[in-house]
Amino acid sequence: MILEAVMLQVREGMEEEYEKTFKKASSIISKMKGYIHHELQRCIEQKGKYLLLI
């Protein structure tokens, strides 16, 4: 199994829109060959920073 970790920086004030868009993209990600699980975590120390685990 491979775990990919991606740090994402979202422009300040765009976090809510990003999260809504990511929910839509999640349905595409989950249909990829070999897909097991993914999660998006919002950083509590830095505004607009996310960790994506695939």
PQR file of N, CA, C, O and H, with PARSE charges and radii, in Angstrom:
ATOM      1  N   MET A   1       0.840  -1.177   0.000 -0.4000 1.5000
ATOM      2  CA  MET A   1       0.000   0.000   0.000 -0.0000 2.0000
ATOM      3  C   MET A   1       0.890   1.247   0.000  0.5500 1.7000
ATOM      4  O   MET A   1       1.951   1.267   0.624 -0.5500 1.4000
ATOM      5  N   ILE A   2       0.446   2.267  -0.699 -0.4000 1.5000
ATOM      6  CA  ILE A   2       1.150   3.545  -0.751 -0.0000 2.0000
ATOM      7  C   ILE A   2       0.251   4.600  -0.124  0.5500 1.7000
ATOM      8  O   ILE A   2      -0.937   4.671  -0.437 -0.5500 1.4000
ATOM      9  H   ILE A   2      -0.416   2.250  -1.206  0.4000 1.0000
ATOM     10  N   LEU A   3       0.808   5.417   0.755 -0.4000 1.5000
ATOM     11  CA  LEU A   3       0.081   6.538   1.347 -0.0000 2.0000
ATOM     12  C   LEU A   3       0.731   7.815   0.849  0.5500 1.7000
ATOM     13  O   LEU A   3       1.912   8.060   1.090 -0.5500 1.4000
ATOM     14  H   LEU A   3       1.773   5.360   1.009  0.4000 1.0000
ATOM     15  N   GLU A   4      -0.040   8.612   0.161 -0.4000 1.5000
ATOM     16  CA  GLU A   4       0.452   9.882  -0.357 -0.0000 2.0000
ATOM     17  C   GLU A   4      -0.042  10.996   0.550  0.5500 1.7000
ATOM     18  O   GLU A   4      -1.232  11.061   0.860 -0.5500 1.4000
ATOM     19  H   GLU A   4      -1.000   8.413  -0.035  0.4000 1.0000
ATOM     20  N   ALA A   5       0.857  11.874   0.978 -0.4000 1.5000
ATOM     21  CA  ALA A   5       0.505  13.017   1.824 -0.0000 2.0000
ATOM     22  C   ALA A   5       0.820  14.297   1.059  0.5500 1.7000
ATOM     23  O   ALA A   5       1.930  14.482   0.560 -0.5500 1.4000
ATOM     24  H   ALA A   5       1.823  11.822   0.725  0.4000 1.0000
ATOM     25  N   VAL A   6      -0.172  15.174   0.975 -0.4000 1.5000
ATOM     26  CA  VAL A   6      -0.020  16.416   0.221 -0.0000 2.0000
ATOM     27  C   VAL A   6      -0.392  17.591   1.115  0.5500 1.7000
ATOM     28  O   VAL A   6      -1.486  17.624   1.677 -0.5500 1.4000
ATOM     29  H   VAL A   6      -1.074  15.024   1.381  0.4000 1.0000
ATOM     30  N   MET A   7       0.512  18.551   1.248 -0.4000 1.5000
ATOM     31  CA  MET A   7       0.213  19.784   1.977 -0.0000 2.0000
ATOM     32  C   MET A   7      -0.342  20.792   0.986  0.5500 1.7000
ATOM     33  O   MET A   7       0.272  21.055  -0.048 -0.5500 1.4000
ATOM     34  H   MET A   7       1.401  18.524   0.791  0.4000 1.0000
ATOM     35  N   LEU A   8      -1.488  21.349   1.295 -0.4000 1.5000
ATOM     36  CA  LEU A   8      -2.153  22.294   0.402 -0.0000 2.0000
ATOM     37  C   LEU A   8      -2.309  23.635   1.097  0.5500 1.7000
ATOM     38  O   LEU A   8      -2.613  23.697   2.288 -0.5500 1.4000
ATOM     39  H   LEU A   8      -1.987  21.135   2.134  0.4000 1.0000
ATOM     40  N   GLN A   9      -2.103  24.689   0.357 -0.4000 1.5000
ATOM     41  CA  GLN A   9      -2.320  26.040   0.880 -0.0000 2.0000
ATOM     42  C   GLN A   9      -3.427  26.684   0.057  0.5500 1.7000
ATOM     43  O   GLN A   9      -3.304  26.832  -1.159 -0.5500 1.4000
ATOM     44  H   GLN A   9      -1.856  24.639  -0.611  0.4000 1.0000
ATOM     45  N   VAL A  10      -4.503  27.062   0.727 -0.4000 1.5000
ATOM     46  CA  VAL A  10      -5.655  27.681   0.078 -0.0000 2.0000
ATOM     47  C   VAL A  10      -5.641  29.168   0.398  0.5500 1.7000
ATOM     48  O   VAL A  10      -5.376  29.571   1.530 -0.5500 1.4000
ATOM     49  H   VAL A  10      -4.603  26.941   1.714  0.4000 1.0000
ATOM     50  N   ARG A  11      -5.925  29.966  -0.603 -0.4000 1.5000
ATOM     51  CA  ARG A  11      -5.945  31.417  -0.434 -0.0000 2.0000
ATOM     52  C   ARG A  11      -6.907  31.806   0.695  0.5500 1.7000
ATOM     53  O   ARG A  11      -8.024  31.295   0.773 -0.5500 1.4000
ATOM     54  H   ARG A  11      -6.139  29.639  -1.523  0.4000 1.0000
ATOM     55  N   GLU A  12      -6.459  32.711   1.562 -0.4000 1.5000
ATOM     56  CA  GLU A  12      -7.265  33.139   2.701 -0.0000 2.0000
ATOM     57  C   GLU A  12      -8.626  33.649   2.229  0.5500 1.7000
ATOM     58  O   GLU A  12      -8.724  34.422   1.276 -0.5500 1.4000
ATOM     59  H   GLU A  12      -5.551  33.126   1.498  0.4000 1.0000
ATOM     60  N   GLY A  13      -9.658  33.201   2.914 -0.4000 1.5000
ATOM     61  CA  GLY A  13     -11.022  33.571   2.575 -0.0000 2.0000
ATOM     62  C   GLY A  13     -11.688  32.607   1.598  0.5500 1.7000
ATOM     63  O   GLY A  13     -12.891  32.701   1.357 -0.5500 1.4000
ATOM     64  H   GLY A  13      -9.579  32.574   3.688  0.4000 1.0000
ATOM     65  N   MET A  14     -10.913  31.682   1.034 -0.4000 1.5000
ATOM     66  CA  MET A  14     -11.444  30.731   0.051 -0.0000 2.0000
ATOM     67  C   MET A  14     -11.618  29.331   0.644  0.5500 1.7000
ATOM     68  O   MET A  14     -11.952  28.391  -0.077 -0.5500 1.4000
ATOM     69  H   MET A  14      -9.935  31.606   1.229  0.4000 1.0000
ATOM     70  N   GLU A  15     -11.393  29.188   1.949 -0.4000 1.5000
ATOM     71  CA  GLU A  15     -11.415  27.865   2.578 -0.0000 2.0000
ATOM     72  C   GLU A  15     -12.765  27.173   2.430  0.5500 1.7000
ATOM     73  O   GLU A  15     -12.820  25.993   2.084 -0.5500 1.4000
ATOM     74  H   GLU A  15     -11.122  29.952   2.535  0.4000 1.0000
ATOM     75  N   GLU A  16     -13.841  27.887   2.685 -0.4000 1.5000
ATOM     76  CA  GLU A  16     -15.174  27.273   2.620 -0.0000 2.0000
ATOM     77  C   GLU A  16     -15.481  26.795   1.196  0.5500 1.7000
ATOM     78  O   GLU A  16     -15.992  25.691   1.003 -0.5500 1.4000
ATOM     79  H   GLU A  16     -13.796  28.846   2.966  0.4000 1.0000
ATOM     80  N   GLU A  17     -15.170  27.625   0.212 -0.4000 1.5000
ATOM     81  CA  GLU A  17     -15.401  27.243  -1.188 -0.0000 2.0000
ATOM     82  C   GLU A  17     -14.538  26.036  -1.559  0.5500 1.7000
ATOM     83  O   GLU A  17     -14.997  25.132  -2.256 -0.5500 1.4000
ATOM     84  H   GLU A  17     -14.755  28.521   0.369  0.4000 1.0000
ATOM     85  N   TYR A  18     -13.292  26.024  -1.094 -0.4000 1.5000
ATOM     86  CA  TYR A  18     -12.391  24.905  -1.376 -0.0000 2.0000
ATOM     87  C   TYR A  18     -12.955  23.602  -0.813  0.5500 1.7000
ATOM     88  O   TYR A  18     -12.966  22.576  -1.493 -0.5500 1.4000
ATOM     89  H   TYR A  18     -12.918  26.759  -0.527  0.4000 1.0000
ATOM     90  N   GLU A  19     -13.420  23.652   0.423 -0.4000 1.5000
ATOM     91  CA  GLU A  19     -13.949  22.445   1.054 -0.0000 2.0000
ATOM     92  C   GLU A  19     -15.186  21.934   0.313  0.5500 1.7000
ATOM     93  O   GLU A  19     -15.346  20.724   0.152 -0.5500 1.4000
ATOM     94  H   GLU A  19     -13.411  24.486   0.976  0.4000 1.0000
ATOM     95  N   LYS A  20     -16.050  22.822  -0.133 -0.4000 1.5000
ATOM     96  CA  LYS A  20     -17.236  22.413  -0.901 -0.0000 2.0000
ATOM     97  C   LYS A  20     -16.825  21.769  -2.220  0.5500 1.7000
ATOM     98  O   LYS A  20     -17.377  20.743  -2.617 -0.5500 1.4000
ATOM     99  H   LYS A  20     -15.920  23.805  -0.002  0.4000 1.0000
ATOM    100  N   THR A  21     -15.862  22.372  -2.889 -0.4000 1.5000
ATOM    101  CA  THR A  21     -15.379  21.838  -4.161 -0.0000 2.0000
ATOM    102  C   THR A  21     -14.686  20.503  -3.959  0.5500 1.7000
ATOM    103  O   THR A  21     -14.821  19.597  -4.781 -0.5500 1.4000
ATOM    104  H   THR A  21     -15.414  23.206  -2.567  0.4000 1.0000
ATOM    105  N   PHE A  22     -13.941  20.379  -2.861 -0.4000 1.5000
ATOM    106  CA  PHE A  22     -13.247  19.126  -2.588 -0.0000 2.0000
ATOM    107  C   PHE A  22     -14.242  17.989  -2.369  0.5500 1.7000
ATOM    108  O   PHE A  22     -13.984  16.857  -2.777 -0.5500 1.4000
ATOM    109  H   PHE A  22     -13.831  21.115  -2.193  0.4000 1.0000
ATOM    110  N   LYS A  23     -15.362  18.274  -1.739 -0.4000 1.5000
ATOM    111  CA  LYS A  23     -16.385  17.232  -1.544 -0.0000 2.0000
ATOM    112  C   LYS A  23     -16.865  16.696  -2.889  0.5500 1.7000
ATOM    113  O   LYS A  23     -17.083  15.493  -3.033 -0.5500 1.4000
ATOM    114  H   LYS A  23     -15.572  19.194  -1.408  0.4000 1.0000
ATOM    115  N   LYS A  24     -17.030  17.573  -3.870 -0.4000 1.5000
ATOM    116  CA  LYS A  24     -17.422  17.132  -5.214 -0.0000 2.0000
ATOM    117  C   LYS A  24     -16.316  16.293  -5.842  0.5500 1.7000
ATOM    118  O   LYS A  24     -16.591  15.264  -6.459 -0.5500 1.4000
ATOM    119  H   LYS A  24     -16.852  18.550  -3.754  0.4000 1.0000
ATOM    120  N   ALA A  25     -15.079  16.722  -5.689 -0.4000 1.5000
ATOM    121  CA  ALA A  25     -13.936  15.996  -6.261 -0.0000 2.0000
ATOM    122  C   ALA A  25     -13.743  14.636  -5.597  0.5500 1.7000
ATOM    123  O   ALA A  25     -13.198  13.717  -6.207 -0.5500 1.4000
ATOM    124  H   ALA A  25     -14.855  17.558  -5.188  0.4000 1.0000
ATOM    125  N   SER A  26     -14.186  14.509  -4.356 -0.4000 1.5000
ATOM    126  CA  SER A  26     -14.031  13.253  -3.625 -0.0000 2.0000
ATOM    127  C   SER A  26     -14.704  12.090  -4.349  0.5500 1.7000
ATOM    128  O   SER A  26     -14.207  10.964  -4.319 -0.5500 1.4000
ATOM    129  H   SER A  26     -14.629  15.256  -3.860  0.4000 1.0000
ATOM    130  N   SER A  27     -15.827  12.364  -4.995 -0.4000 1.5000
ATOM    131  CA  SER A  27     -16.516  11.284  -5.713 -0.0000 2.0000
ATOM    132  C   SER A  27     -15.686  10.809  -6.903  0.5500 1.7000
ATOM    133  O   SER A  27     -15.746   9.635  -7.266 -0.5500 1.4000
ATOM    134  H   SER A  27     -16.230  13.278  -5.019  0.4000 1.0000
ATOM    135  N   ILE A  28     -14.918  11.699  -7.509 -0.4000 1.5000
ATOM    136  CA  ILE A  28     -14.036  11.313  -8.620 -0.0000 2.0000
ATOM    137  C   ILE A  28     -12.848  10.523  -8.090  0.5500 1.7000
ATOM    138  O   ILE A  28     -12.485   9.486  -8.644 -0.5500 1.4000
ATOM    139  H   ILE A  28     -14.869  12.653  -7.214  0.4000 1.0000
ATOM    140  N   ILE A  29     -12.245  11.021  -7.013 -0.4000 1.5000
ATOM    141  CA  ILE A  29     -11.084  10.349  -6.411 -0.0000 2.0000
ATOM    142  C   ILE A  29     -11.435   8.921  -6.006  0.5500 1.7000
ATOM    143  O   ILE A  29     -10.651   7.998  -6.230 -0.5500 1.4000
ATOM    144  H   ILE A  29     -12.540  11.864  -6.564  0.4000 1.0000
ATOM    145  N   SER A  30     -12.599   8.741  -5.416 -0.4000 1.5000
ATOM    146  CA  SER A  30     -12.986   7.423  -4.896 -0.0000 2.0000
ATOM    147  C   SER A  30     -13.242   6.395  -5.993  0.5500 1.7000
ATOM    148  O   SER A  30     -13.331   5.203  -5.697 -0.5500 1.4000
ATOM    149  H   SER A  30     -13.236   9.490  -5.234  0.4000 1.0000
ATOM    150  N   LYS A  31     -13.364   6.817  -7.247 -0.4000 1.5000
ATOM    151  CA  LYS A  31     -13.601   5.891  -8.358 -0.0000 2.0000
ATOM    152  C   LYS A  31     -12.309   5.475  -9.058  0.5500 1.7000
ATOM    153  O   LYS A  31     -12.340   4.681  -9.999 -0.5500 1.4000
ATOM    154  H   LYS A  31     -13.292   7.785  -7.488  0.4000 1.0000
ATOM    155  N   MET A  32     -11.174   6.007  -8.603 -0.4000 1.5000
ATOM    156  CA  MET A  32      -9.899   5.691  -9.253 -0.0000 2.0000
ATOM    157  C   MET A  32      -9.470   4.253  -8.940  0.5500 1.7000
ATOM    158  O   MET A  32      -9.716   3.734  -7.852 -0.5500 1.4000
ATOM    159  H   MET A  32     -11.148   6.651  -7.839  0.4000 1.0000
ATOM    160  N   LYS A  33      -8.825   3.631  -9.923 -0.4000 1.5000
ATOM    161  CA  LYS A  33      -8.340   2.262  -9.750 -0.0000 2.0000
ATOM    162  C   LYS A  33      -7.371   2.199  -8.572  0.5500 1.7000
ATOM    163  O   LYS A  33      -6.461   3.022  -8.470 -0.5500 1.4000
ATOM    164  H   LYS A  33      -8.625   4.052 -10.807  0.4000 1.0000
ATOM    165  N   GLY A  34      -7.560   1.247  -7.702 -0.4000 1.5000
ATOM    166  CA  GLY A  34      -6.685   1.059  -6.553 -0.0000 2.0000
ATOM    167  C   GLY A  34      -7.040   1.914  -5.351  0.5500 1.7000
ATOM    168  O   GLY A  34      -6.376   1.841  -4.317 -0.5500 1.4000
ATOM    169  H   GLY A  34      -8.299   0.578  -7.785  0.4000 1.0000
ATOM    170  N   TYR A  35      -8.085   2.726  -5.480 -0.4000 1.5000
ATOM    171  CA  TYR A  35      -8.483   3.622  -4.387 -0.0000 2.0000
ATOM    172  C   TYR A  35      -8.868   2.818  -3.145  0.5500 1.7000
ATOM    173  O   TYR A  35      -9.569   1.810  -3.233 -0.5500 1.4000
ATOM    174  H   TYR A  35      -8.624   2.785  -6.320  0.4000 1.0000
ATOM    175  N   ILE A  36      -8.396   3.280  -1.992 -0.4000 1.5000
ATOM    176  CA  ILE A  36      -8.778   2.668  -0.711 -0.0000 2.0000
ATOM    177  C   ILE A  36      -9.471   3.691   0.167  0.5500 1.7000
ATOM    178  O   ILE A  36     -10.581   3.453   0.643 -0.5500 1.4000
ATOM    179  H   ILE A  36      -7.826   4.099  -1.920  0.4000 1.0000
ATOM    180  N   HIS A  37      -8.824   4.835   0.387 -0.4000 1.5000
ATOM    181  CA  HIS A  37      -9.363   5.822   1.327 -0.0000 2.0000
ATOM    182  C   HIS A  37      -8.655   7.156   1.123  0.5500 1.7000
ATOM    183  O   HIS A  37      -7.509   7.194   0.674 -0.5500 1.4000
ATOM    184  H   HIS A  37      -7.922   5.029   0.000  0.4000 1.0000
ATOM    185  N   HIS A  38      -9.335   8.240   1.451 -0.4000 1.5000
ATOM    186  CA  HIS A  38      -8.680   9.546   1.488 -0.0000 2.0000
ATOM    187  C   HIS A  38      -9.311  10.386   2.597  0.5500 1.7000
ATOM    188  O   HIS A  38     -10.448  10.155   3.006 -0.5500 1.4000
ATOM    189  H   HIS A  38     -10.266   8.209   1.815  0.4000 1.0000
ATOM    190  N   GLU A  39      -8.556  11.349   3.063 -0.4000 1.5000
ATOM    191  CA  GLU A  39      -9.112  12.285   4.040 -0.0000 2.0000
ATOM    192  C   GLU A  39      -8.416  13.632   3.909  0.5500 1.7000
ATOM    193  O   GLU A  39      -7.234  13.719   3.577 -0.5500 1.4000
ATOM    194  H   GLU A  39      -7.632  11.537   2.731  0.4000 1.0000
ATOM    195  N   LEU A  40      -9.182  14.668   4.180 -0.4000 1.5000
ATOM    196  CA  LEU A  40      -8.676  16.033   4.125 -0.0000 2.0000
ATOM    197  C   LEU A  40      -8.761  16.597   5.529  0.5500 1.7000
ATOM    198  O   LEU A  40      -9.832  16.614   6.136 -0.5500 1.4000
ATOM    199  H   LEU A  40     -10.143  14.598   4.450  0.4000 1.0000
ATOM    200  N   GLN A  41      -7.628  17.061   6.046 -0.4000 1.5000
ATOM    201  CA  GLN A  41      -7.563  17.613   7.395 -0.0000 2.0000
ATOM    202  C   GLN A  41      -7.189  19.088   7.319  0.5500 1.7000
ATOM    203  O   GLN A  41      -6.245  19.463   6.623 -0.5500 1.4000
ATOM    204  H   GLN A  41      -6.758  17.048   5.553  0.4000 1.0000
ATOM    205  N   ARG A  42      -7.939  19.924   8.042 -0.4000 1.5000
ATOM    206  CA  ARG A  42      -7.630  21.359   8.095 -0.0000 2.0000
ATOM    207  C   ARG A  42      -6.671  21.610   9.246  0.5500 1.7000
ATOM    208  O   ARG A  42      -6.881  21.115  10.354 -0.5500 1.4000
ATOM    209  H   ARG A  42      -8.706  19.619   8.608  0.4000 1.0000
ATOM    210  N   CYS A  43      -5.628  22.372   8.990 -0.4000 1.5000
ATOM    211  CA  CYS A  43      -4.658  22.740  10.009 -0.0000 2.0000
ATOM    212  C   CYS A  43      -5.295  23.747  10.973  0.5500 1.7000
ATOM    213  O   CYS A  43      -5.930  24.706  10.536 -0.5500 1.4000
ATOM    214  H   CYS A  43      -5.458  22.774   8.091  0.4000 1.0000
ATOM    215  N   ILE A  44      -5.131  23.535  12.259 -0.4000 1.5000
ATOM    216  CA  ILE A  44      -5.713  24.467  13.230 -0.0000 2.0000
ATOM    217  C   ILE A  44      -4.730  25.588  13.603  0.5500 1.7000
ATOM    218  O   ILE A  44      -5.130  26.596  14.185 -0.5500 1.4000
ATOM    219  H   ILE A  44      -4.616  22.756  12.614  0.4000 1.0000
ATOM    220  N   GLU A  45      -3.444  25.408  13.265 -0.4000 1.5000
ATOM    221  CA  GLU A  45      -2.448  26.431  13.590 -0.0000 2.0000
ATOM    222  C   GLU A  45      -2.307  27.503  12.508  0.5500 1.7000
ATOM    223  O   GLU A  45      -2.006  28.657  12.811 -0.5500 1.4000
ATOM    224  H   GLU A  45      -3.119  24.589  12.792  0.4000 1.0000
ATOM    225  N   GLN A  46      -2.524  27.120  11.245 -0.4000 1.5000
ATOM    226  CA  GLN A  46      -2.324  28.052  10.135 -0.0000 2.0000
ATOM    227  C   GLN A  46      -3.566  28.075   9.249  0.5500 1.7000
ATOM    228  O   GLN A  46      -3.993  27.049   8.719 -0.5500 1.4000
ATOM    229  H   GLN A  46      -2.768  26.182  10.999  0.4000 1.0000
ATOM    230  N   LYS A  47      -4.123  29.244   9.106 -0.4000 1.5000
ATOM    231  CA  LYS A  47      -5.319  29.409   8.297 -0.0000 2.0000
ATOM    232  C   LYS A  47      -5.038  29.058   6.834  0.5500 1.7000
ATOM    233  O   LYS A  47      -4.023  29.474   6.275 -0.5500 1.4000
ATOM    234  H   LYS A  47      -3.776  30.077   9.537  0.4000 1.0000
ATOM    235  N   GLY A  48      -5.938  28.295   6.221 -0.4000 1.5000
ATOM    236  CA  GLY A  48      -5.828  27.961   4.810 -0.0000 2.0000
ATOM    237  C   GLY A  48      -4.917  26.799   4.484  0.5500 1.7000
ATOM    238  O   GLY A  48      -4.712  26.497   3.308 -0.5500 1.4000
ATOM    239  H   GLY A  48      -6.763  27.957   6.674  0.4000 1.0000
ATOM    240  N   LYS A  49      -4.362  26.137   5.488 -0.4000 1.5000
ATOM    241  CA  LYS A  49      -3.453  25.017   5.253 -0.0000 2.0000
ATOM    242  C   LYS A  49      -4.208  23.703   5.496  0.5500 1.7000
ATOM    243  O   LYS A  49      -4.939  23.560   6.476 -0.5500 1.4000
ATOM    244  H   LYS A  49      -4.528  26.383   6.443  0.4000 1.0000
ATOM    245  N   TYR A  50      -4.009  22.747   4.574 -0.4000 1.5000
ATOM    246  CA  TYR A  50      -4.681  21.457   4.646 -0.0000 2.0000
ATOM    247  C   TYR A  50      -3.687  20.341   4.411  0.5500 1.7000
ATOM    248  O   TYR A  50      -2.659  20.526   3.759 -0.5500 1.4000
ATOM    249  H   TYR A  50      -3.415  22.864   3.778  0.4000 1.0000
ATOM    250  N   LEU A  51      -4.011  19.183   4.952 -0.4000 1.5000
ATOM    251  CA  LEU A  51      -3.256  17.965   4.695 -0.0000 2.0000
ATOM    252  C   LEU A  51      -4.211  16.984   4.033  0.5500 1.7000
ATOM    253  O   LEU A  51      -5.261  16.654   4.584 -0.5500 1.4000
ATOM    254  H   LEU A  51      -4.846  19.033   5.482  0.4000 1.0000
ATOM    255  N   LEU A  52      -3.834  16.520   2.842 -0.4000 1.5000
ATOM    256  CA  LEU A  52      -4.617  15.531   2.115 -0.0000 2.0000
ATOM    257  C   LEU A  52      -3.875  14.213   2.160  0.5500 1.7000
ATOM    258  O   LEU A  52      -2.717  14.133   1.749 -0.5500 1.4000
ATOM    259  H   LEU A  52      -2.981  16.788   2.394  0.4000 1.0000
ATOM    260  N   LEU A  53      -4.529  13.182   2.655 -0.4000 1.5000
ATOM    261  CA  LEU A  53      -3.962  11.836   2.699 -0.0000 2.0000
ATOM    262  C   LEU A  53      -4.746  10.962   1.726  0.5500 1.7000
ATOM    263  O   LEU A  53      -5.969  10.848   1.818 -0.5500 1.4000
ATOM    264  H   LEU A  53      -5.470  13.246   2.990  0.4000 1.0000
ATOM    265  N   ILE A  54      -4.018  10.344   0.785 -0.4000 1.5000
ATOM    266  CA  ILE A  54      -4.646   9.472  -0.205 -0.0000 2.0000
ATOM    267  C   ILE A  54      -3.950   8.126  -0.153  0.5500 1.7000
ATOM    268  O   ILE A  54      -4.307   7.218  -0.903 -0.5500 1.4000
ATOM    269  H   ILE A  54      -3.025  10.437   0.710  0.4000 1.0000
TER
END
